[in-house]
Amino acid sequence: MLTVAEALTVPSLRDAHPEVLAGDLDVPVRWVHVSDSDRVAALLDGGELLLTTGAGWAGTDAALAGLVHALADADLAGIVLELGTRFAVAPPALVAACRERDLALVALEREVKFVAVTEDVHRRIIAGQVEALEERQRLHDLFTGLSLRGAAVEVVVRETARALRAPVVLEDLAHEVVVADAFDLPDAEALAGWTERSRRRDAAWTRVPVAARGTHWGELVALPGPPHPAGRATVLEQAATTLALSRLSDPSDAWARLRGDLLLGALLAERFVVTADIETRLAASGFPVAGRSLFAVVQGAGAVSVTGAASDAGAAANAGSVARAGAVERGSGPSGEAWTPGALATRFGPSAPTLSGQVGSERVLLISAPQGQGLSDRMLAGLGSVAVSEPASSVDELRTALSLVRRLARRAAPGEVLRAGDRPLARLAAELGGDDRLRAHSARMLGPLIRHDEASGGDLLRVLAAVVAHPANRTAAAAASHLSRSVFYQRLALIGDLLGADLDDGETLAALHLALLAHGG
């Protein structure tokens, strides 16, 4: 709505050089009322801007103060007093009373046509009302279109933030962030201490429930921002309706899955540039970081990889909160079911919140455990093939470790618990995976075997992989190759001849093992 300050900018008032003597100019003006009566308060409905010469006002201090109090009680927006007819200057008692009640008082030293002022202000008010109606229609079209197209939750939140030009957050019933768009603020500023701040119900925030058919899933919250022609609450209500309609057709853990997918996708894509933004977003999503031992689990095609990261970034945050899980897609079989939010929460317990997501073909799981706590084989059982790294000490190290374990995940055999601390060569190959010198070493060492296998459809690379996996036990190597001992030894002799190498030499085997790891074996 038009404010008193904005009303003073209409041509008829601006040309009269208005002087503000008292009060709040940010009060909305609903209409203009012209009267010189000292009993005008009884005729007001609230929100009016009073235009007057004061011709019918008594001149005593008590009468003027009483008039101001009556007008303020009637919720008047402000007084515009034209001087010269009744008062040469604004009476001090009138000014003092207006300041006491914070009621806007504006003096005009030039004569103006009140009808012109009324027309100018009403024209602006009506134009604002028309703009509000048009904006409501635009919003209706926008959010209806999003509903009909089945737009993703993050798209709805993003468009709401753009409409309001302010940060918008979708939170669940535990006041933990599901999706957030910080608009032009850093995440570290917009979401700092989110859960605690949200529970305090900050009066400066605009919030509406996301609910339908008697079910309440959470709230859509807008942080302070500029006024909106249709009203900030109206914008949020339209968006919340769109989200509720979408939520009706979603599975019960849809928001947990979405939270993990979006956060981990952004983390792996390095869309977080500042570490503080990552930490704040994770904490706001129910995944405490400070003073915790952090673990990352990555499952690629047929394998899971895990890295641990012990964070020493401050005191423990919300160590006792219930585990939250952003779900990966349900796979078939026990391993897929083990990655659902409920199963992960049960597996790791309330002291170790989890966050998981599907990123491309990979499943990614973060675990925030009490500091110093590791991941036992029992905890990892049923998640599929897993590899566990040595602990890191910060979120930055966790990001680095994520890159490492994504490569390690490709090397874990079905059903294998691959711990990087026990597999230093595999870790080295993963860390140097993009180094051209390592690739050249692999091509040089394995070239004869690769060419032989391609030409004959042979299995020499597979046999060599079994040999380096069981360097001191040829019987186990033969079994791993699924070959009889006699055939296995024939293959072994052929490998030695093609490479011109002694496969009983430890250094040679180590070099071949590294070459295989670089080759992807």
Secondary structure, DSSP 8 states (H G I E B T S, - for coil): --BHHHHTTSHHHHTT--EEEES-TTSB--EEEE---TTGGGG--SSEEEEE--TT---SHHHHHHHHHHHHHTT--EEEEETTSS-SS--HHHHHHHHHHT-EEEEESS---HHHHHHHHHHHHHHHHHHHHHHHHHHHHHHHHHHHHT--HHHHHHHHHHHHTS-EEEEETTS-EEEEE-TTS-HHHHSTTHHHHHHTT-TTSEEEEEEETTEEEEEEEE-S----TT-HHHHHHHHHHHHHHHHHTS-TTHHHHHHHHHHHHHHHTT---SHHHHHHHHHHTT---TTEEEEEEEEETTEEEEEEEE--SSS--STTS----------SSHHHHHTSHHHHHHHH-TTS-EEEEEETTEEEEEEEEETT----HHHHTTS-SEEE---BSSHHHHHHHHHHHHHHHTT--TT-EEEGGG-HHHHHHHHTTT-HHHHHHHHHHHHHHHHHHHHHT--HHHHHHHHHHSTT-HHHHHHHHT--HHHHHHHHHHHHHHHT--TT-HHHHHHHHHHHHHHT-
